[in-house]
């Protein structure tokens, strides 16, 4: 409160993480991030047909086929990069297009960035996996306790009571909503290659996926 401009004390970076770090931190918080090093480039989730309009007919980069298994969750530095069709979720967070050298990255804040974290498969799957892990770690935990664990894991700081209360209330309302819409719940938890946990009620897992 006394140093809101971060001029007197050093509390951390003023700016958000770069594009690659945004994705990697989501995977790390969920427990999905692969720490395997070296090897050829990998192809994470991307929208279908992303290379069709820029690929050479008959070329080996005309059709985009995502990697499988552990390769889907490797750090972003290993992402196979096609300059004429860069990874969409990295481009949304101002990753350079690599068509020319840049001295500094642009920093923008747009609604599209929020939509990426809410709807893009890697983020949805990471959120569901995080919710699944916390649900299994303490199956009988109160909603506020579970919300606190998730928030601390994502933000790397202790949760505050007003925050956990808001998230717990959100979880309760979503759980009731998904109990009446099991099809929507199943569709949400089915995003991504990893199958959802069978021991967790679908409505409960869907609710905590959105919270996460």
Beta strands, then each sheet from edge to edge (+ up, - down):
end
